[in-house]
Amino acid sequence: MHDSELVARALAGEREAFHALLERHSAALLATLLATLGNREDAREVFQDTWLRAHQHLGRLREPARVRAWLVTIALNLARARRRRHAAQELDPEAAGAPVEVGQDLERDEELVALRRHMSALPARQRQVLDLRVNHELGHAEIAAQLGITEEASRASFYQGLKRLREALARRARSPR
């Protein structure tokens, strides 16, 4: 079932339809928040706030087929607000590089752990653009609008981030284990 149909059903009062949207988009949304905030507790709180706002304002969604982009917009806006509120607080340096929890089986996967480690080492802008492009399948125009940058800056960040990841993974593949 397409997102637009789930949105229509959710607006008609079908709780299961909203839960289906939640299941479909939660993993990628939480990964984005973890990458953006670098702190599991903050990411989980913003994640919950995102879904609460989405539920409250679902009727305002203009393009139901683009519900994921809408959810990312809500999440990133809430994350920015949280960062502004916590700007005076000192961040935990270990939390910024924490890997995303997807599942116990995947956490054990050595390649995934390495990829996460290399992703967390990327500059924040490259990490954000890669996440929005790969995990949320947004185009560069949408990414630019989300992050307040130009399309060209989005393309450049994507290219540079991808290049750095490829180089890091190639080095890893060449090194003895």
N, C-alpha and C positions, 0 to 999 in steps of 0.2 A: 504494500500500500504506500502510495506517495505521501510526502509530507503535507502537501496541500489538502489531501483528503483527510488526513489525521487532524489537521487544524480545523477543518470544517466540522468534523465529528466532535472534536473537543468543544468547539464553540456551541454545538448543539446540545452539550451537556454530557457527552459520553466520557466518563472518567478514564476508561480504558484507553481511549485514543490519546489523551494527554500523557498517560503513563507510557504508552508506546513511543511517543516523541521523547520523553525523558530517557527511556532505555536506549533509543537510537542515538541520541546526541550527547549523553552524559560523559562517556569516556573521553571523547575528544575535547569537550568543553572543560573538564577537570584538568586534562593535560595542559591546555592553554593557560588556565589559571595558575597551575603550578609553575609553568615556565615563566609566566609574567610576574607572579608575586614571589616565587622562590621559597614559599613557606606553606607547608601543608595545612596548618590551622587556618591561616588567612584564606587560602585557596578554597578550603571546604566551606567556610562561612560565606564567601562571595559566591560560590557555586550554589549554595542553598538560597541565597538572596536572589540570584539570577533566575532560578526556577520559580521562586515566589513571584517576582515581578513579571516573568513571562506568563504565569497563570493569571495574574491580575489584569494584564494588559494585552492578552492574546487577541482581543477584538480590535486592537489598533494596528495589528500587523497588516500591512498593505499588500504584500506579496507572499502569500502562504507557502509557495514553493521555495522561498528563500528563508525559511525559518531558521536554518543554521546560522546564516550571516546575521540575522536579527538577534539570535541568542548570543553570538560572539560580541556584537555591539553592546548589548546589555552588560555582559560579563566584563568586557574591557572598561566600560564606563564605571562600573562599580569598583573594579580593581584600581583604576586611577584615583577614584575618590578615597579609597582605603589608603593608598600610598600617600596621598596628600595629608590625610589625617595622622598618619604615622611617620611623617617626614622627620619629626624631631627625635624619634626613637632610633636607637642603634639597631641595625639589622644583624641577625645571627649569620656570620660568614659561612658557616657550614650548610645552612638551610638553602642558600642560593644555588648550590650545586646538587641538591638532593634529587635523586632519580624519581621519575613518575611511577606511582604504583598502579600497575595495570592488572596484575594477578600474580599469584605465587609462582605458577609455572613459567610465566614470561620473565619474572624477576630473576629466575635461575638461568635464563638463557644468556650465555656469555656475550654473544653478539649484540643483543639488545642493551645489555648493561654498558658495553663499550660505546654504542651509538649514543646512549643517553649522556654518558660522561663527556663525549665529544660535543654533543649539542649544548650541554651546560657551559662548556668552555667558550662557545661562540659569543661575540658581542651581542648585547641584548636586542638590538634592532634586527640583526641577521636571524637570531633565534625566533623572534616574533614573526618576521616575514615568512620564514620557512614553515613555522607552525601553521600560520593562516593559509598558506598556499597548499601545503601537503595534507594536513589533517582536516582542514575545513574546505579545501578546494575552492578558495576564493581567488578571483582574478586580481591582477595588479591594481586595477582601478579601485576595486573594493578594499583591498589592503591599504592602498594609499589613503582612502577616505577614513578607514578605521584608525590608522596610526597618525594621521595628520601629516603625511609626507607626500611627495610627488610620485606619480607612477614610475618615473625613471629611477627614483631612489628605491622604490620597492623592487624593481627589476635588478638593480645593482646589488642590493642587499641579498636578494635571493641567490643571484649568481655567485657572489663572494662567499656566502654561507655554505652553499652547496659545494663550491670548490674546496673550501677548508675541510668540510666533512669528508669528501672523497680523498683528499690528501692524508688526513688523519687515519682513515680506515685503511688506506693503501699501506701506510707505514706500519700499522698494526698487523696487517696480513703478511708483511715481509719480515717482521721481527719474530725470533724464535720464542716459543711459549714455554 
